[in-house]
C-alpha cells in the first residue's frame, strides 16, 4: 500500500470514529455525513457501509440506506448484522416477505455471530408470524427470544397477547397493523374507550389527545361514566395518580355518587378507581398506582392517555381513552390550576349536561365478547 492509500484509509477511519461519536449523542445527521466520508475514503470496508445504512435509516433516507446495505453485503455476504438491519429497512418500507427472508437467513447462516441480536431476530420473526396468524410459529420464536433475553418486554407481551389475538377472526389489517382497540386489548389487556368524537369501536390511528376545552374533557369523562354504569362497576372511592387528574376525579366521583380521596395513601380498603391523565414508559404515576393498590382491596387503573408502547408503560392501565398522550386545556394555565376546587365542580356540572353516550352498550358488548381482561 502506498503512502497516499494508507493516509486515505486512516482518514476514513477517523471519519468513522467521528460518526460513532455523533451516533452516541443521537446526532444522526452528523453521523451520516461522517459515514459518507468514511465510505468515500475507503469504500472496501463493509462496516462503514453498514454504519451509513443505519444512519440513513434513522434519517428516513430509505434509498440511501438500501444502497448502503447492498454495498455492505457485496463486501461481506451473509453478514448477519447487515441482514438484520436490512430487514428493519424492509419492514419500514412494507416489504414483509423480504424482511422475513433476511431474518431467516441471519439465523440459518451465521446465528452464532448475532449475539444479542438473536433475540431481536426471533422477536421480529414472531411478530411477522403473528401478522400471518400463525400463532404456533409466533410462540416458538417469541419463546426463543425470551430464552436469549428473558427481560425483553415486547417478546413477553407478544407471547401473552396470543390468546387474545386468537379471539379474532382477522385481528390484523391488510398492512399488518392492529387496529387500536384490538392492539391495546391484546398487548396490555386494557379497554380502549376512545373519545366522544369516535364511535367507541373503531379508534383512528394517531388520534390526537388534545382536549380543547372543559366541555370536551367532560365529554370524555361522560363516556367513562356511562361505561362504568353499563358494566355495573362500583367504587368506594376515586383517587388521582397525578396532580392534574384531581379535578377529573372530583367530577367523576360526584357524577357516580361516591367520594374522592386526595392521596392514595389515605385510602382505607374497598374498591377504588385510580385515575391518571397520561401513563408513560417513564413510570411517572407508577409509585402512586402502587400505593393505591396497596391501600385498597381492588383498584381499577384508568388513564385518559398513554405515551409510549402499551406493553412498557407503568403502571399498566385497565381502561384508556386514547393510546396517545393527552393534554388538558388547563395544563399551562395557572389561574385554573389543578388544585382549584372550583374546577372539579365545574367539570361535574358539565358532565351532567352531556348527553348519555350511546356507545356504552357497544363497548360492553365488544368486551363481553372478548373477555380476557385482567
Residue frames as qw, qx, qy, qz and C-alpha x, y, z in Angstrom:
[[0.000, 0.889, 0.458, 0.000, 0.00, 0.00, 0.00],
 [0.410, 0.438, -0.038, 0.799, 1.41, 3.39, -0.96],
 [0.180, -0.154, -0.457, 0.857, 1.52, 6.34, 1.41],
 [0.332, -0.080, -0.176, -0.923, -1.46, 8.01, -0.23],
 [0.639, -0.246, -0.640, -0.349, -3.62, 4.90, 0.17],
 [0.486, -0.225, -0.686, 0.492, -2.55, 4.45, 3.78],
 [0.002, -0.070, -0.247, 0.966, -3.40, 8.07, 4.54],
 [0.476, -0.163, -0.388, -0.772, -6.82, 7.74, 2.87],
 [0.639, -0.288, -0.712, -0.040, -7.64, 4.69, 4.99],
 [0.352, -0.180, -0.551, 0.735, -6.51, 6.47, 8.13],
 [0.195, -0.011, 0.023, -0.980, -8.69, 9.50, 7.39],
 [0.581, -0.219, -0.572, -0.536, -11.64, 7.23, 6.57],
 [0.559, -0.280, -0.727, 0.285, -11.23, 5.51, 9.93],
 [0.128, -0.129, -0.364, 0.913, -11.21, 8.89, 11.66],
 [0.410, -0.116, -0.265, -0.865, -14.45, 9.82, 9.89],
 [0.632, -0.259, -0.705, -0.191, -15.95, 6.53, 11.04],
 [0.423, -0.248, -0.633, 0.598, -14.95, 7.17, 14.65],
 [0.103, 0.027, 0.096, -0.990, -16.40, 10.67, 14.40],
 [0.537, -0.200, -0.506, -0.644, -19.65, 9.15, 13.14],
 [0.576, -0.290, -0.745, 0.169, -19.77, 6.78, 16.11],
 [0.205, -0.169, -0.448, 0.854, -19.34, 9.72, 18.49],
 [0.334, -0.038, -0.143, -0.931, -22.22, 11.60, 16.85],
 [0.591, -0.206, -0.695, -0.355, -24.32, 8.43, 16.87],
 [0.422, -0.244, -0.734, 0.473, -23.87, 8.01, 20.63],
 [0.029, 0.269, 0.302, -0.914, -25.32, 11.52, 21.06],
 [0.408, 0.593, 0.684, -0.120, -28.21, 10.70, 18.67],
 [0.147, 0.714, -0.193, -0.657, -26.79, 13.18, 16.18],
 [0.752, 0.244, 0.601, 0.121, -27.84, 11.09, 13.21],
 [0.497, 0.866, 0.057, -0.001, -27.45, 13.83, 10.57],
 [0.055, -0.850, 0.523, 0.036, -23.85, 14.49, 11.62],
 [0.650, -0.252, 0.715, 0.052, -23.17, 10.75, 11.91],
 [0.759, 0.515, 0.397, 0.033, -24.47, 10.17, 8.39],
 [0.336, 0.918, -0.213, -0.005, -22.22, 12.89, 6.98],
 [0.296, -0.677, 0.674, 0.021, -19.19, 11.33, 8.70],
 [0.729, 0.012, 0.683, 0.026, -20.05, 7.83, 7.49],
 [0.664, 0.735, 0.138, -0.030, -20.42, 9.11, 3.93],
 [0.130, 0.873, -0.470, 0.002, -16.90, 10.49, 4.15],
 [0.543, -0.407, 0.735, -0.018, -15.66, 7.18, 5.57],
 [0.790, 0.337, 0.513, 0.001, -17.21, 5.23, 2.68],
 [0.498, 0.863, -0.080, -0.005, -15.77, 7.67, 0.17],
 [0.088, -0.808, 0.582, -0.022, -12.31, 7.42, 1.68],
 [0.089, -0.292, 0.952, 0.016, -12.27, 3.61, 1.95],
 [0.712, 0.080, -0.128, -0.685, -15.18, 2.01, 0.07],
 [0.625, 0.164, -0.759, -0.080, -13.90, -1.53, 0.66],
 [0.026, 0.079, -0.797, 0.598, -14.86, -1.64, 4.35],
 [0.327, -0.448, -0.770, -0.315, -18.24, -3.28, 4.92],
 [0.328, -0.508, -0.592, 0.533, -18.54, -1.81, 8.41],
 [0.036, -0.235, 0.025, 0.971, -18.57, 1.74, 7.03],
 [0.307, -0.166, -0.595, -0.724, -21.43, 0.93, 4.67],
 [0.408, -0.461, -0.785, 0.078, -23.37, -0.76, 7.48],
 [0.231, -0.452, -0.390, 0.769, -22.98, 2.31, 9.67],
 [0.100, 0.101, -0.283, -0.949, -24.00, 4.58, 6.78],
 [0.352, -0.313, -0.754, -0.457, -27.11, 2.49, 6.13],
 [0.364, -0.510, -0.695, 0.353, -28.11, 2.61, 9.79],
 [0.123, -0.392, -0.166, 0.896, -27.68, 6.38, 9.99],
 [0.190, -0.025, -0.498, -0.846, -29.53, 6.91, 6.71],
 [0.353, -0.419, -0.819, -0.172, -32.36, 4.76, 8.00],
 [0.267, -0.535, -0.532, 0.599, -32.64, 6.90, 11.14],
 [0.031, 0.369, -0.093, -0.924, -32.88, 9.92, 8.85],
 [0.623, 0.499, 0.518, -0.307, -35.59, 8.16, 6.81],
 [0.302, 0.653, -0.500, -0.483, -33.38, 8.24, 3.73],
 [0.887, 0.028, 0.423, -0.184, -34.65, 4.87, 2.58],
 [0.800, 0.592, -0.093, 0.045, -32.96, 4.77, -0.84],
 [0.181, 0.754, -0.573, 0.267, -29.55, 5.69, 0.55],
 [0.593, -0.398, 0.632, -0.301, -29.93, 3.11, 3.33],
 [0.931, 0.240, 0.242, -0.134, -30.89, 0.42, 0.81],
 [0.638, 0.692, -0.299, 0.155, -27.85, 1.18, -1.36],
 [0.120, -0.698, 0.631, -0.318, -25.53, 1.19, 1.66],
 [0.764, -0.209, 0.558, -0.247, -26.76, -2.23, 2.80],
 [0.892, 0.451, 0.036, -0.023, -26.33, -3.61, -0.72],
 [0.372, 0.753, -0.483, 0.249, -22.73, -2.39, -0.73],
 [0.418, -0.549, 0.640, -0.340, -22.13, -3.90, 2.71],
 [0.887, 0.024, 0.423, -0.182, -23.48, -7.29, 1.65],
 [0.752, 0.630, -0.187, 0.049, -21.44, -7.23, -1.56],
 [0.176, 0.696, -0.614, 0.327, -18.32, -6.89, 0.58],
 [0.155, -0.218, 0.874, -0.405, -19.44, -9.26, 3.37],
 [0.586, -0.129, -0.583, -0.548, -22.04, -11.70, 2.03],
 [0.699, -0.382, -0.600, -0.072, -24.36, -13.17, 4.66],
 [0.171, 0.200, -0.516, 0.815, -23.20, -10.78, 7.38],
 [0.242, -0.534, -0.808, 0.062, -25.96, -11.37, 9.98],
 [0.129, -0.550, -0.320, 0.761, -25.90, -7.82, 11.32],
 [0.116, 0.200, -0.398, -0.888, -26.32, -6.33, 7.85],
 [0.241, -0.283, -0.853, -0.367, -29.09, -8.82, 7.11],
 [0.208, -0.575, -0.691, 0.385, -30.87, -7.82, 10.31],
 [0.031, -0.499, -0.083, 0.862, -30.56, -4.08, 9.70],
 [0.160, 0.057, -0.615, -0.770, -31.67, -4.51, 6.10],
 [0.201, -0.428, -0.878, -0.075, -34.67, -6.49, 7.38],
 [0.092, -0.601, -0.460, 0.647, -35.64, -3.49, 9.53],
 [0.089, 0.336, -0.303, -0.887, -35.46, -1.33, 6.42],
 [0.191, -0.174, -0.842, -0.473, -37.67, -3.78, 4.53],
 [0.167, -0.553, -0.775, 0.255, -40.21, -3.68, 7.37],
 [0.034, -0.539, -0.169, 0.825, -40.19, 0.12, 7.39],
 [0.221, 0.279, -0.475, -0.805, -40.98, 0.04, 3.65],
 [0.771, 0.138, 0.230, -0.578, -43.70, -2.59, 4.00],
 [0.624, 0.409, -0.637, -0.196, -41.64, -5.36, 2.36],
 [0.737, -0.431, 0.385, -0.350, -42.57, -8.10, 4.82],
 [0.989, 0.133, 0.051, 0.033, -41.51, -11.13, 2.78],
 [0.554, 0.629, -0.348, 0.420, -38.09, -9.67, 2.02],
 [0.282, -0.667, 0.472, -0.504, -37.68, -8.92, 5.73],
 [0.908, -0.234, 0.258, -0.234, -38.66, -12.45, 6.68],
 [0.896, 0.369, -0.143, 0.200, -36.15, -13.90, 4.21],
 [0.254, 0.699, -0.444, 0.500, -33.35, -11.78, 5.66],
 [0.532, -0.547, 0.445, -0.469, -34.19, -12.75, 9.23],
 [0.988, -0.010, 0.125, -0.095, -34.37, -16.44, 8.35],
 [0.738, 0.526, -0.266, 0.330, -31.01, -16.17, 6.57],
 [0.056, -0.729, 0.469, -0.495, -29.43, -14.43, 9.56],
 [0.749, -0.384, 0.433, -0.323, -30.43, -17.34, 11.81],
 [0.973, 0.204, 0.102, -0.013, -29.60, -20.04, 9.28],
 [0.673, 0.623, -0.239, 0.319, -26.23, -18.80, 8.06],
 [0.440, 0.313, -0.493, 0.683, -24.39, -17.28, 10.99],
 [0.535, -0.726, -0.310, -0.300, -26.60, -17.27, 14.04],
 [0.759, -0.368, -0.252, 0.474, -23.54, -17.64, 16.30],
 [0.394, 0.128, 0.011, 0.910, -22.41, -14.16, 15.21],
 [0.186, -0.706, -0.417, -0.541, -25.68, -12.42, 16.04],
 [0.201, 0.075, -0.567, 0.795, -25.02, -12.10, 19.76],
 [0.181, 0.332, 0.570, -0.730, -27.76, -10.10, 21.47],
 [0.412, 0.260, -0.296, -0.822, -29.43, -9.53, 18.11],
 [0.199, -0.070, -0.960, -0.183, -30.51, -13.20, 18.04],
 [0.063, 0.456, 0.738, -0.494, -33.29, -12.33, 20.50],
 [0.267, 0.517, 0.000, -0.813, -34.32, -9.40, 18.31],
 [0.265, 0.197, -0.756, -0.565, -34.36, -11.59, 15.19],
 [0.120, -0.270, -0.954, 0.054, -36.60, -14.16, 16.87],
 [0.124, 0.526, 0.500, -0.677, -38.88, -11.39, 18.18],
 [0.292, 0.428, -0.300, -0.801, -39.21, -9.90, 14.68],
 [0.271, 0.029, -0.887, -0.372, -39.97, -13.31, 13.18],
 [0.028, -0.378, -0.854, 0.357, -42.50, -13.88, 15.93],
 [0.218, 0.513, 0.201, -0.806, -44.14, -10.56, 15.13],
 [0.329, 0.284, -0.588, -0.682, -44.35, -11.44, 11.42],
 [0.198, -0.146, -0.966, -0.077, -45.89, -14.81, 12.32],
 [0.113, 0.455, 0.625, -0.624, -48.48, -13.03, 14.47],
 [0.318, 0.453, -0.145, -0.820, -49.43, -10.88, 11.48],
 [0.387, 0.150, -0.787, -0.456, -49.88, -14.08, 9.47],
 [0.770, -0.275, 0.154, -0.555, -51.99, -15.52, 12.33],
 [0.798, 0.166, -0.570, 0.107, -49.52, -18.41, 12.52],
 [0.489, -0.764, 0.199, -0.372, -49.63, -18.48, 16.30],
 [0.955, -0.239, 0.067, 0.163, -47.69, -21.72, 16.83],
 [0.690, 0.376, -0.040, 0.617, -44.70, -20.37, 14.89],
 [0.060, -0.801, 0.086, -0.589, -45.07, -16.99, 16.61],
 [0.722, -0.656, 0.127, -0.178, -44.98, -18.54, 20.08],
 [0.929, -0.025, 0.025, 0.369, -41.96, -20.67, 19.19],
 [0.476, 0.542, -0.069, 0.689, -39.99, -17.60, 18.04],
 [0.289, -0.790, 0.090, -0.534, -41.09, -15.49, 21.00],
 [0.870, -0.488, 0.070, 0.017, -40.02, -18.20, 23.43],
 [0.809, 0.194, -0.011, 0.555, -36.65, -18.36, 21.66],
 [0.148, 0.727, -0.070, 0.667, -36.35, -14.59, 22.05],
 [0.572, -0.727, 0.115, -0.363, -37.13, -14.83, 25.76],
 [0.949, -0.196, -0.019, 0.246, -34.67, -17.70, 26.21],
 [0.636, 0.312, -0.038, 0.704, -31.93, -15.39, 24.90],
 [0.047, 0.288, -0.187, 0.938, -33.21, -12.22, 26.55],
 [0.238, -0.448, -0.844, 0.176, -35.58, -13.01, 29.44],
 [0.065, -0.571, -0.378, 0.726, -36.28, -9.34, 30.18],
 [0.047, 0.102, 0.526, 0.843, -37.44, -8.47, 26.64],
 [0.321, 0.304, 0.499, -0.745, -40.72, -6.62, 27.33],
 [0.553, 0.330, -0.300, -0.704, -42.03, -6.86, 23.78],
 [0.407, 0.141, -0.885, -0.176, -41.43, -10.60, 23.39],
 [0.010, -0.176, -0.867, 0.467, -43.15, -11.30, 26.71],
 [0.394, 0.369, 0.266, -0.799, -46.09, -9.00, 25.91],
 [0.522, 0.312, -0.528, -0.592, -46.48, -10.51, 22.43],
 [0.267, 0.026, -0.963, 0.037, -46.41, -14.04, 23.85],
 [0.121, 0.305, 0.732, -0.597, -49.10, -13.12, 26.38],
 [0.403, 0.363, -0.051, -0.838, -51.13, -11.45, 23.61],
 [0.171, 0.103, -0.883, -0.426, -51.53, -14.66, 21.59],
 [0.042, 0.390, 0.902, -0.179, -54.63, -15.98, 23.44],
 [0.207, 0.642, 0.303, -0.674, -56.32, -12.59, 23.00],
 [0.213, 0.443, -0.511, -0.705, -55.41, -12.37, 19.31],
 [0.001, -0.068, -0.976, -0.205, -56.85, -15.84, 18.77],
 [0.247, 0.497, 0.660, -0.506, -60.27, -14.47, 19.73],
 [0.355, 0.662, -0.055, -0.658, -60.47, -12.55, 16.45],
 [0.842, 0.409, 0.348, 0.045, -61.13, -13.98, 13.01],
 [0.631, 0.488, 0.074, 0.599, -58.71, -11.48, 11.43],
 [0.418, -0.765, -0.227, 0.433, -57.10, -9.19, 14.02],
 [0.352, -0.400, 0.289, 0.795, -54.61, -7.51, 11.64],
 [0.499, 0.742, 0.103, -0.436, -55.47, -5.23, 8.75],
 [0.848, 0.510, 0.064, 0.128, -54.08, -5.64, 5.22],
 [0.301, 0.809, -0.383, 0.329, -50.93, -3.69, 6.12],
 [0.699, -0.013, -0.614, 0.367, -50.16, -6.00, 9.04],
 [0.016, -0.308, 0.390, -0.868, -51.26, -3.45, 11.64],
 [0.201, -0.437, -0.842, 0.245, -53.52, -3.98, 14.61],
 [0.186, -0.737, -0.301, -0.576, -56.49, -1.62, 14.99],
 [0.012, -0.515, 0.470, -0.717, -56.01, 0.47, 18.12],
 [0.728, -0.365, 0.172, -0.555, -58.78, -1.17, 20.13],
 [0.983, 0.022, -0.182, 0.003, -57.51, -4.69, 19.40],
 [0.567, 0.473, -0.444, 0.508, -53.86, -3.71, 19.91],
 [0.211, -0.523, 0.455, -0.689, -54.39, -2.22, 23.36],
 [0.875, -0.230, 0.108, -0.411, -56.61, -5.14, 24.36],
 [0.942, 0.189, -0.256, 0.108, -54.12, -7.75, 23.09],
 [0.578, 0.428, -0.420, 0.553, -50.86, -6.27, 24.35],
 [0.070, 0.240, -0.592, 0.766, -51.80, -4.92, 27.76],
 [0.210, -0.406, -0.884, 0.103, -55.28, -6.29, 28.41],
 [0.013, 0.333, 0.317, -0.888, -56.80, -2.82, 28.60],
 [0.311, 0.729, 0.609, -0.020, -60.12, -1.39, 27.48],
 [0.221, -0.073, 0.237, 0.943, -59.89, 1.43, 24.94],
 [0.212, 0.653, 0.616, -0.386, -62.93, 3.71, 25.02],
 [0.326, 0.471, 0.407, 0.711, -61.97, 6.38, 22.50],
 [0.008, -0.211, -0.233, 0.949, -63.15, 9.98, 22.72],
 [0.438, 0.516, 0.532, -0.509, -66.71, 11.22, 22.13],
 [0.443, 0.635, -0.277, -0.569, -65.92, 12.04, 18.51],
 [0.137, 0.259, -0.932, -0.213, -65.01, 8.34, 17.94],
 [0.719, -0.168, -0.385, -0.554, -67.61, 5.60, 17.58],
 [0.668, -0.496, 0.432, -0.348, -66.14, 3.68, 20.50],
 [0.943, 0.021, 0.327, 0.062, -65.11, 0.62, 18.50],
 [0.721, 0.440, 0.123, 0.521, -63.02, 1.89, 15.56],
 [0.330, -0.863, 0.022, 0.382, -60.47, 4.29, 17.05],
 [0.609, 0.772, -0.112, 0.139, -58.48, 6.07, 14.31],
 [0.812, -0.097, -0.091, 0.569, -54.72, 5.53, 14.44],
 [0.391, 0.154, -0.037, 0.907, -52.80, 8.58, 15.60],
 [0.235, -0.812, -0.462, -0.269, -55.86, 10.16, 17.18],
 [0.169, 0.509, -0.311, 0.784, -54.85, 13.40, 18.88],
 [0.474, -0.466, -0.676, 0.317, -55.17, 13.51, 22.64],
 [0.094, 0.088, -0.125, 0.984, -55.56, 17.29, 22.67],
 [0.107, -0.680, -0.721, 0.082, -58.71, 18.18, 24.60],
 [0.251, 0.425, 0.155, 0.856, -59.51, 21.73, 23.56],
 [0.298, -0.471, 0.074, -0.827, -61.97, 22.82, 26.24],
 [0.304, -0.159, 0.750, -0.566, -63.62, 21.90, 29.51],
 [0.785, 0.200, 0.129, -0.572, -66.70, 20.66, 27.68],
 [0.721, 0.404, -0.547, -0.133, -64.58, 18.24, 25.65],
 [0.098, 0.310, -0.849, 0.417, -62.95, 16.95, 28.84],
 [0.550, 0.009, 0.515, -0.658, -66.42, 16.49, 30.31],
 [0.810, 0.309, -0.230, -0.442, -67.45, 14.53, 27.21],
 [0.507, 0.359, -0.775, 0.119, -64.54, 12.14, 27.71],
 [0.139, -0.158, 0.778, -0.592, -65.47, 11.74, 31.37],
 [0.710, 0.119, 0.194, -0.666, -69.12, 11.13, 30.46],
 [0.756, 0.302, -0.534, -0.225, -68.05, 8.29, 28.17],
 [0.265, 0.251, -0.845, 0.391, -66.11, 6.79, 31.08],
 [0.392, -0.045, 0.550, -0.736, -69.06, 7.26, 33.46],
 [0.791, 0.193, -0.077, -0.575, -71.53, 5.65, 31.07],
 [0.644, 0.299, -0.704, -0.012, -69.18, 2.70, 30.54],
 [0.007, 0.197, -0.798, 0.569, -68.82, 2.26, 34.31],
 [0.589, 0.073, 0.364, -0.718, -72.59, 2.23, 34.64],
 [0.779, 0.283, -0.373, -0.417, -73.06, -0.15, 31.71],
 [0.566, 0.239, -0.770, 0.176, -70.64, -2.63, 33.29],
 [0.691, -0.638, -0.216, -0.260, -72.22, -2.05, 36.73],
 [0.596, 0.167, -0.478, 0.623, -68.90, -1.32, 38.37],
 [0.456, -0.856, -0.212, -0.122, -68.96, 0.05, 41.92],
 [0.508, 0.362, -0.379, 0.683, -66.26, 2.17, 43.52],
 [0.501, -0.684, -0.431, 0.309, -65.98, 3.10, 47.18],
 [0.208, -0.837, 0.074, 0.502, -63.64, 5.93, 46.27],
 [0.687, 0.651, 0.058, 0.318, -61.80, 7.60, 43.42],
 [0.536, -0.701, 0.160, 0.443, -58.22, 8.79, 43.76],
 [0.482, 0.849, -0.205, -0.071, -55.83, 10.72, 41.46],
 [0.906, -0.080, 0.097, 0.404, -52.47, 9.32, 40.39],
 [0.466, 0.172, 0.071, 0.865, -51.12, 12.72, 39.34],
 [0.043, -0.358, -0.315, 0.878, -51.80, 16.33, 40.21],
 [0.249, 0.107, -0.355, -0.894, -53.70, 17.25, 37.05],
 [0.375, -0.238, -0.830, -0.336, -56.19, 14.40, 37.41],
 [0.042, -0.220, -0.697, 0.681, -57.56, 15.66, 40.75],
 [0.421, 0.252, 0.092, -0.867, -60.40, 17.70, 39.18],
 [0.538, 0.099, -0.697, -0.463, -61.21, 14.73, 36.92],
 [0.299, -0.122, -0.902, 0.286, -61.52, 12.51, 39.99],
 [0.162, 0.244, 0.477, -0.828, -63.77, 15.04, 41.72],
 [0.498, 0.211, -0.255, -0.802, -66.05, 15.29, 38.68],
 [0.549, 0.029, -0.793, -0.262, -66.41, 11.53, 38.18],
 [0.185, -0.136, -0.839, 0.493, -66.87, 10.86, 41.90],
 [0.304, 0.234, 0.295, -0.875, -69.64, 13.45, 42.11],
 [0.568, 0.181, -0.442, -0.671, -71.36, 12.04, 39.00],
 [0.558, -0.005, -0.827, -0.065, -71.21, 8.46, 40.30],
 [0.634, -0.628, -0.095, -0.440, -72.32, 9.45, 43.79],
 [0.863, -0.247, -0.262, 0.355, -69.18, 8.30, 45.57],
 [0.276, -0.941, 0.092, 0.170, -66.39, 10.23, 47.24],
 [0.650, 0.633, -0.266, 0.325, -62.90, 11.27, 46.22],
 [0.741, -0.590, 0.042, 0.318, -59.67, 10.85, 48.17],
 [0.194, 0.940, -0.255, -0.120, -56.79, 13.24, 47.52],
 [0.045, 0.651, -0.758, -0.009, -53.89, 10.86, 48.23],
 [0.763, 0.073, -0.613, -0.193, -53.61, 7.10, 47.56],
 [0.330, 0.139, -0.780, 0.513, -52.06, 6.61, 51.00],
 [0.348, -0.085, 0.391, -0.848, -55.32, 7.88, 52.55],
 [0.690, -0.047, -0.517, -0.504, -57.39, 5.01, 51.12],
 [0.420, -0.292, 0.721, -0.467, -58.85, 2.55, 53.62],
 [0.353, 0.090, 0.930, 0.042, -59.57, -0.56, 51.60],
 [0.534, 0.595, 0.385, -0.460, -62.60, -1.12, 49.39],
 [0.643, 0.419, 0.496, 0.405, -62.91, -0.91, 45.63],
 [0.155, -0.735, 0.069, 0.657, -61.07, 2.04, 44.11],
 [0.638, 0.676, 0.242, 0.280, -60.85, 3.78, 40.75],
 [0.457, -0.598, 0.167, 0.637, -57.42, 5.40, 40.38],
 [0.538, 0.796, 0.264, 0.081, -57.13, 7.98, 37.58],
 [0.467, -0.401, 0.279, 0.737, -54.23, 9.48, 35.64],
 [0.400, 0.752, -0.075, -0.519, -54.09, 11.94, 32.75],
 [0.712, 0.558, -0.415, -0.097, -51.37, 10.01, 30.89],
 [0.831, -0.408, 0.356, 0.131, -49.38, 6.89, 31.78],
 [0.461, 0.796, -0.386, -0.072, -45.95, 6.55, 30.21],
 [0.873, 0.170, -0.372, 0.266, -42.83, 4.42, 29.93],
 [0.171, 0.549, -0.456, 0.680, -41.16, 6.81, 32.37],
 [0.533, -0.359, -0.743, 0.186, -43.47, 5.48, 35.08],
 [0.005, -0.381, 0.203, -0.902, -44.32, 8.93, 36.48],
 [0.634, -0.347, 0.051, -0.689, -47.51, 7.63, 38.10],
 [0.704, 0.045, -0.709, 0.004, -46.26, 4.15, 38.99],
 [0.197, 0.081, -0.709, 0.672, -45.50, 4.92, 42.64],
 [0.438, -0.023, 0.240, -0.866, -48.96, 6.42, 43.20],
 [0.763, 0.040, -0.440, -0.473, -50.59, 3.45, 41.45],
 [0.548, 0.060, -0.791, 0.266, -48.75, 1.01, 43.70],
 [0.061, -0.042, 0.573, -0.816, -49.88, 2.96, 46.74],
 [0.625, 0.003, -0.062, -0.778, -53.50, 2.85, 45.52],
 [0.762, 0.048, -0.615, -0.195, -53.26, -0.91, 45.09],
 [0.394, 0.086, -0.761, 0.508, -51.64, -1.40, 48.49],
 [0.131, 0.069, 0.509, -0.848, -54.26, 0.67, 50.33],
 [0.670, 0.119, -0.058, -0.731, -57.33, -0.82, 48.64],
 [0.721, -0.017, 0.679, -0.135, -58.89, -4.24, 48.19],
 [0.614, 0.391, 0.573, 0.376, -59.19, -3.79, 44.42],
 [0.027, -0.685, 0.090, 0.722, -58.03, -0.94, 42.19],
 [0.635, 0.598, 0.433, 0.227, -59.09, -0.18, 38.62],
 [0.350, -0.455, 0.205, 0.792, -56.45, 1.97, 36.91],
 [0.439, 0.782, 0.436, 0.075, -57.92, 4.47, 34.44],
 [0.336, -0.414, 0.221, 0.817, -55.90, 6.81, 32.24],
 [0.479, 0.752, 0.126, -0.435, -57.12, 9.27, 29.64],
 [0.605, 0.725, -0.315, -0.092, -54.00, 8.70, 27.56],
 [0.898, -0.244, 0.258, 0.261, -50.83, 6.69, 27.08],
 [0.253, 0.878, -0.385, -0.133, -47.37, 7.82, 25.98],
 [0.143, -0.520, 0.839, 0.079, -45.11, 5.13, 24.56],
 [0.451, 0.078, -0.838, -0.298, -45.51, 1.45, 23.81],
 [0.712, -0.427, -0.121, -0.544, -48.54, -0.09, 25.54],
 [0.915, -0.174, -0.349, 0.102, -46.58, -3.05, 26.89],
 [0.595, 0.134, -0.362, 0.705, -43.92, -0.84, 28.50],
 [0.201, -0.634, 0.045, -0.745, -45.92, 1.87, 30.26],
 [0.439, -0.237, -0.745, 0.444, -46.02, 1.84, 34.05],
 [0.505, -0.009, 0.821, -0.265, -48.48, 1.32, 35.57],
 [0.020, -0.146, -0.848, -0.509, -50.35, -0.89, 33.13],
 [0.417, 0.031, 0.170, -0.892, -53.83, 0.66, 32.81],
 [0.333, 0.276, 0.895, -0.111, -57.08, -1.27, 32.81],
 [0.337, 0.792, 0.509, -0.007, -59.03, 1.44, 30.95],
 [0.318, -0.218, 0.247, 0.889, -57.81, 4.03, 28.42],
 [0.430, 0.734, 0.250, -0.463, -59.48, 6.69, 26.33],
 [0.645, 0.741, -0.183, -0.049, -56.80, 7.08, 23.63],
 [0.908, -0.153, 0.068, 0.384, -53.42, 5.37, 23.06],
 [0.446, 0.546, -0.056, 0.707, -51.66, 8.74, 22.80],
 [0.288, -0.186, -0.452, 0.824, -50.60, 11.35, 25.34],
 [0.081, -0.803, -0.558, -0.195, -53.45, 13.60, 26.50],
 [0.238, 0.105, -0.178, 0.949, -53.16, 17.33, 27.05],
 [0.106, -0.710, -0.660, 0.222, -55.76, 19.03, 29.26],
 [0.208, 0.804, 0.235, 0.505, -56.86, 22.60, 28.48],
 [0.370, -0.914, 0.063, -0.154, -55.74, 23.87, 31.88],
 [0.908, -0.056, -0.109, 0.400, -52.32, 22.21, 31.78],
 [0.518, 0.152, -0.068, 0.839, -50.43, 25.52, 31.38],
 [0.176, -0.686, -0.201, -0.677, -52.93, 27.90, 32.97],
 [0.245, 0.072, -0.677, 0.690, -52.00, 28.95, 36.49],
 [0.379, -0.116, 0.193, -0.898, -55.40, 30.61, 37.09],
 [0.878, -0.054, -0.065, -0.471, -57.20, 27.31, 36.52],
 [0.157, 0.487, -0.849, 0.129, -54.61, 25.06, 38.06],
 [0.598, -0.108, -0.780, -0.148, -55.26, 21.51, 39.14],
 [0.221, -0.152, -0.732, 0.626, -55.53, 22.49, 42.82],
 [0.313, -0.072, -0.009, -0.947, -58.57, 24.70, 42.10],
 [0.262, 0.217, 0.883, -0.323, -61.55, 23.03, 43.81],
 [0.478, 0.527, 0.167, -0.682, -63.93, 25.01, 41.63],
 [0.324, 0.415, -0.687, -0.501, -62.62, 23.27, 38.52],
 [0.006, 0.046, 0.997, -0.054, -63.79, 19.89, 39.78],
 [0.311, 0.488, 0.616, -0.534, -67.28, 21.26, 40.45],
 [0.382, 0.576, -0.227, -0.687, -67.38, 22.92, 37.03],
 [0.224, 0.258, -0.877, -0.338, -66.44, 19.67, 35.32],
 [0.150, 0.228, 0.922, -0.273, -69.05, 17.76, 37.33],
 [0.405, 0.573, 0.303, -0.645, -71.75, 20.18, 36.13],
 [0.377, 0.531, -0.503, -0.567, -70.55, 19.81, 32.53],
 [0.030, 0.093, -0.991, -0.089, -70.52, 16.00, 32.79],
 [0.293, 0.402, 0.750, -0.436, -74.14, 16.10, 33.98],
 [0.416, 0.638, 0.029, -0.648, -75.06, 18.27, 30.98],
 [0.100, 0.357, -0.803, -0.467, -73.53, 15.87, 28.46],
 [0.831, 0.070, -0.157, -0.528, -76.00, 13.62, 26.64],
 [0.827, -0.255, 0.500, -0.038, -75.72, 9.92, 27.51],
 [0.093, 0.554, -0.721, -0.406, -73.03, 8.26, 25.41],
 [0.888, 0.180, 0.034, -0.421, -74.77, 5.71, 23.21],
 [0.572, 0.488, -0.659, 0.018, -71.51, 3.81, 22.69],
 [0.380, -0.458, 0.684, -0.421, -71.58, 2.39, 26.24],
 [0.882, 0.068, 0.362, -0.295, -73.67, -0.60, 25.21],
 [0.773, 0.575, -0.268, 0.016, -71.42, -1.19, 22.18],
 [0.085, 0.650, -0.682, 0.323, -68.38, -1.11, 24.44],
 [0.624, -0.272, 0.612, -0.403, -69.98, -3.57, 26.83],
 [0.925, 0.289, 0.133, -0.207, -70.96, -5.95, 24.02],
 [0.588, 0.666, -0.444, 0.117, -67.48, -5.82, 22.45],
 [0.006, -0.563, 0.731, -0.385, -65.64, -6.51, 25.68],
 [0.761, -0.137, 0.494, -0.398, -68.03, -9.20, 26.80],
 [0.904, 0.408, -0.081, -0.094, -67.31, -11.00, 23.55],
 [0.631, 0.460, -0.443, 0.440, -63.56, -10.56, 24.12],
 [0.634, -0.724, -0.111, -0.249, -63.41, -11.27, 27.80],
 [0.841, -0.066, -0.274, 0.461, -59.75, -11.87, 28.60],
 [0.007, -0.828, 0.171, -0.534, -59.33, -8.65, 30.54],
 [0.416, 0.131, -0.711, 0.552, -57.11, -8.76, 33.59]]
